[in-house]
Each structure stands twice: as structure tokens, then as C-alpha cells.
Amino acid sequence: MGLSRSSDGTLSRVPPVFELIGIQKRFGSVQALDGADFTLRTGEIHALLGENGAGKSTLMHIAYGLVRSDTGDVRMNGVVRRIASPRQARELGIGMVHQHFTSVPALTVAENIALAAGWAVVPNQLRDRTRRLSERLGLPLDPDQRAGRLSVALKQRLEIVKALAGDARILLLDEPTAVLAPAEAEELLRVVRAFTEAGGSAVLITHKLDEVLSAADRVTVLREGAVTYAGTVAGQTVESLTAAMIGPESNRSSSFTTVHAGAPRATAKRELIRLQALELSRESGYGIAIRPAALIVGSGEIVGIAAVEGNGQRELLRAVAGRIVRLRGRLEVAQPVAFIPEDRTSEGLIPELDLTENVALGLGLDAPWTRRGWIRWGEARARTADLLQEFGITASGPRARAASLSGGNQQKLIVARELSRSPAVIVAENPTRGLDVVAASAIHARLRSAAAAGAAVLFHSSDLDEVLALAERVIVVARGVISEVSPQASRATIGAMMLGGDG
Amino acid sequence: MARLSRLAWAVAAVVLGLGVLAGGLEAMGYDAAPALGALWSGAFGSWYAFTSTTLVRSVPLILIGLGIAIAFRGGALNIGAEGQFYAGAIAATWVALHVAERPAPVAVISVLLAAALAGVLWVALPVWLKLRFGVIEVISTLLLVFVAELLVSLMVLGPLQERGHIYPQSDAIPDSARLPLIGGTRLHAGFLLALALGATLWFVFSRTWWGFKLRAVGLGPRAAEVSGRIDSQRVGAAALFLSGAMAGLAGGVEVSGVSYALYPNLSPGYGFTAIAVALLAGLHPAGVVITGILFGALEAGAGAMQRDAGVPAIAVYVVEAVIIIVALLATAPKGGWSGARVMRRKRPVASKAA
């Protein structure tokens, strides 16, 4: 909205140290990057912003040699380079801190650094070398501590020391503060600042707008694989960056159709999910996932949770689904509950089992074909065959192994199974992740008709579009706090709320 | 389809094993043909040979193998059945020597129950270590084998030593504690027990929720928990306990049906051979019965081969080893040491999301 590429102010005289020009990358049917440009200058912290799936990680993986671009150039100090592997990237002075920890838990800090930097493993020498390095970087670490025993903040510190061990001049940080408490995040950003002041350059991938505004010099915003803004941070606001991230609301090309249930809602809704002062710990056991919260979802409602990964929505959904039992406060959920977990092949089904067995797995002892612990497989198979037909699942039959199905059909099978128990409450995590538009809208239609039939639907999608398209009511979970979004709220407002602003 | 190819693998394994044995014998200067002939006739040559040596030796293999099938289906790698077998044998002997006055059925049943219970107790420590500290059962069950073997030695030199205090073995158990023999052979009722348990497990595995739950936990513990709301740890622990009970029972059956006394080296490695039996059978109960008889035949034939052809009986272990290797190949998970290749194949577009 009124954003154009602004001139870069004083920094424009600094030559670019690293450039990615016209990068295209396609994964199967998904165009992850569509002609993206990125310019990193000496001495700057450059934020890379975008929604999930906008192409941020892919772009940095190309820069680090983990992924090859289809077209486009990589230039260092003006010279075109081919970076074919992380090893080459390190040799060129590029270090990367990944979203997830990459240290070997059983090895010591010093050994992990040696492993990453390619040092010879000579025990005493290693210890001194590690100590010197970490002190020079201002990131003290105990060389003899096992990596697995470090706190989350220290693990993150180790990742950075590893990335800088090979005398990197360019540091790529993929959501480094996502796992950190605010104070630790500030500490980390100070370290990155010290690195750039000493002549290094850093790219900071993040979801957190306040971090961009306070820590970065320049920012590049990606949307659907293309750059929507590149320039200085000065003069930008949470609103302008959000707009660049998610696009103008009017002409947004949405892959989801918004169909709100036409029928007027029943005036006296039955309350099917009721939370009172519910408090949840993180799944990892480290910290609080959901702060004392209240929420009521009634019959026929579809409530979408908008949230950035790791803000407590996962724990909230799993508690409602009855998959997390350790909680404080009150949680009442009408039974039966259908649950569509995020990870199809590790949580939703067992690929080695056939389709009938996977249906039987989910329905358990509630299924009509089980009686006093006995299973009548013939009945289960017949019912599965019905489900395949009813939900339009392409498979050779109920005896096909789940592994033989495409992702979309696997997801349909899970949805079919869960809806076949006539649930009062449906809980779904990213119900259409990785599916094409047709498969996704089929699943949306199923969820809508289940709600129309009286079920309460509570779901999260990391795609804000999907939340807005499917939900009649949106709530935001940010840093463990649940807040209701007013029906008039704009996309930008929701975006800001998701990032922890006040909306 | 899958079952057919498994059968093909099993047959190929046996043929290959016998071929390697024949080649090895020739290379070492033995005459392979009479040796293999002796192997065959020792195992299947007569009704007596078949029942009194082959089937007698197959009983512990089938019983333990069924237990291993339970454990492995549930993803619990019980490698120490040999130890549980000895625990069962000790308990069976102890109880048998104290129930002489009881009528036969009561005596035999209490002997076998004590043996099964001892097997359960012998895996209790590995189960606890696994649940409490995550100690892998492969190590803990295996190490307890040595403890069990030493305990047998301790028993037969101490509390259970025979009255004369000369030999390292127990007194013979009273007649009332012995399993009845079948029709003039040395085959005892333990064989029928093994068949009955095999049939029962077949039903449990194929028709019951528990049997299905066991397989689900073995193949996908996360999905079993999240989608099936199954307590994976509990199922895994139950699988270990049951496999311990089966191995303990095998020890009791061996004492009550074959040896009638406790002594060291009671088992020629039944607990380990049974792992191969279960794997070769694809963890299927009917398969375990068949492969159990096959391995029983090999061990029975080995004795005849030594007697009649002058070939050391241990040569037969070559056959067993080849079969085990082929069985492992047939059931091996795809991928290298780290499993990274498998993961890459499963998630071709893992780096798609930004």
C-alpha cells in the first residue's frame, strides 16, 4: 500500500558483498521462488521477512548451497559464484544458523565446533582453540560441556559459534530467536550487531516485526516467491511491513474460496468446547505454551487460530483433542472428538499398514467392528471401502498400503476416518498442508458440512489465507495469549496481532 | 503376495545354507553327500527320529520364538530370551522338587506357571530401566543372560545341588512334575502346548484389538499414540513381559519334559536360535511353528551327522548362520546406518516451506 522501493540512504554507497539475482526455484507444482533478488551489503543486518511458504528459507538455502536454484545468479563481491554445497559456502566465508539445532548432543561443545569447522581433533588444543574463538566472538561457552546438556539459549549460542568458526564474513540466521525468551533474543541480536560492526554482514530471517524494526538496517520482504519490498528499515512501520508481507486485501490472489455458511446460526448454540483459566506447558516441557485462557466454541462454529509457529497453538489444539492430559484449569470438550494431526505420515497414519488398518487404528474400540476386544476385519474393510468412495479417495482398495497413496489421498483418508465417528468436536492442525487446491477445497467442504451438521470445528493453519477462508471466527494465539479477533479486523491487524502487537 | 515372497526367502535361505554347508565340507576334505544324508536321516529318517529328536528340540524354539514374535511385533527387541529361559528352568526345578506330594496335573501346572512367572521377573528389570531411564532393552536383556547363566551355576552348586553334593546339577524332579510323553516316543506334551499357544497367538495377532495394537506400536509408535490413543509404552512393556513369560515357560517345559533336572548348559543356545526362528517366520505364529521344527531338525540332524559321518556337529551352525543372515536381509529396513536415505525418500520436498 503505497510502498515502493525506496532509495537506500547512506548505505547505498556501500558495495554489495553478496547478491542473489533473479532466482527461480520450483518444487514440484509449487513455485517457491519467482525471480527473487536479494542484496546484502557489508556491515548490515538485513532482515528477510515473509509468511510461511513465502520462500525465505529456500532463498537462504540457495545462498548456502543446500538447494540449487533453477535460474538466477549468485554473486560475491561482484563475481558470479556457483555454490554447490554448504562446504563450498563455508569456504567462501558464509556461515548459517539453521532453524533447528544441528549439534550432536553426545559430543562436547569443542567437538561440535571442530566437526562444523573441519578442525583436527586434538583434545587439549581443541579446548583452547574453542575457548579463544568463543571469547573472541564474545560468546563464552564451556568447551567440555556436552551439547545435549546445554540450555536452549546456549545451544543457540553454540550454533552461532559453529557458523562463525570458519572465519565467516556472512552469517545467515534462519529464525534464530524463535526458540528464545525475549531477553535471550535481545542478547543474541546484540551479538549479531557486534559481528556486523566488526565488518561482517548478517541476514536475519524472522517472523517478528518488532525485531526487524529494532535490529535490522535493511529489509527484504517476500511474498509468494517474489520481492514486494526491499530497502531501509527506517520509515517502515509494523503496518507497512505487514502489508508488504500479506499483500493488499482487495486484489489478493487467494487460493481458497470463502464460503460462509448461508444458513442462519441457531440462536441457542450448544457449547461444545469450554476452556476456563486453562494453562498449558510446552510439549518440550520448557516454558509455558498457553497462559491462563478462556474460550468457548459452540455447535456449528468454525473457529480458526491464526498464529506463528511455536506460540502455543499446537498445545492448545492437542489439549482440546485430548492428546495432552497434563493441564491446569478447566477444559470441557464434548465427545467424540475428531483429531487431524499436522504430520500425516508419522502421526496421522502408519504408512506400512493398509487403509483398513489405518481406519481401525483411529477408531479404536469405538468402531462398530470391534466387540469385546475382537475385530471383525471383514466389516472394517467394507466400511473402509465405503469411505474411499464417499470421500473420493484414489486407492487400489482397502487393502492398499497407506504408503502407496499420494499425500492428498492420505490426508483425505485421515479426514474420512475422523469424520466417520460423527464427532461433536473437530480439531485440525494444518488440515491441508502440502495439498493442491482441489484436494484442499474438498477437505474444507467436508469440515464446513460437518459444522453445518452441528459439530464445533477448531483449527489452525500456518497459512493466514486458509484461516480467513475457512473460519467464521478467528482467534489469534501469540506468545501463549489467546485473543479474539473482531469480525471487521483487517488482514493487517490480524498480522500484527499474530506478531505480538496489540492489534 | 508379501507372504509368498517371504516363503520364497525362507526356502532360499535354507537351500543356500545347506549349499554353503556342503561346499564347506567338501573344501575341508569331508564327503558332503553322506554327511548331508546323515543330517537328513537324523532329523527325518524315521518316525522316532522325527518325534524324539527333531520335535523335542523344536519345542523350546517354538515357545521362545512365539515370545520373540510378540516382542518384535511390538517393537521391543528382547535379545535375552536365553536368560529368561534359564530363569524359568531354575524356578521350574525349584518348584518341582517341592511338589512331589501333589497330584500330577497340579504339580506340572504349578511348575510351568512358576517358570513363566520367573521369565516375567527376569524381564522386569529391563522393562523398568526402559520406562524409567530409556535404557534400550537390547542391551539390558542380553546382559541378563550372563547373570542367569551364573545363577544356574550358583544354584546347582548350592541350594539346588543334588543330594550327593558331587555333581553340578539338581536332583531329578519327581514323576508327578514331569510332562506326560506322547505315544511311546520321547516327545512330551509340551509340544502340544506349543502348538496350542501358536494357534492362540495367531488368533490374537489377526483378530484382536490387542494384537493389532501391538503391531501398530511396533510400526508407528507416534501414530499409535496420537491417532490411536494407544499407550505405546504400556503396550511395549506388555510385549516384553509376555515374551519373557514364553521364554521362561520354555525353560520350565525343558526341565519338566526333557532334562528332568537343572544343570548348566541345559540350553544349546535356544534363546538365540529362537530369534532367527521368529525372524525367518516373519513374526507369524504359524511360521514360527514351521521354522521352529526346521531348526529343531537341523540340531537333531547335527548329532546324527557327527555320529554317522564324523562331521563335527557344530558345522550345522553354518547353515543356521546363513539362514539368519538371509532372514535379516529379507526383513532389513531399507537404508544405511543413519536411515538418512529412507528419510530423504519419504520427504522429497522437505525444504519447500520457507
Interface residues (C-beta under 8 A of the other chain):
Chain A: F27 G28 V30 A32 G50 E51 N52 G53 A54 G55 K56 S57 T58 L59 H61 L66 V67 L222 G322 R323 F339 P341 D343 T345 S346 E347 G348 L349 I350 P351 E352 L353 E357 A360 L361 G362 G364 L365 T370 G373 W374 I375 W377 I414 G434
Chain B: S206 R207 T208 W209 W210 F212 R215 A216 L219 G220 R222 A223 A224 E225 V226 S227 G228 R229 I230 K346 P348 V349 S351 K352 A353 A354
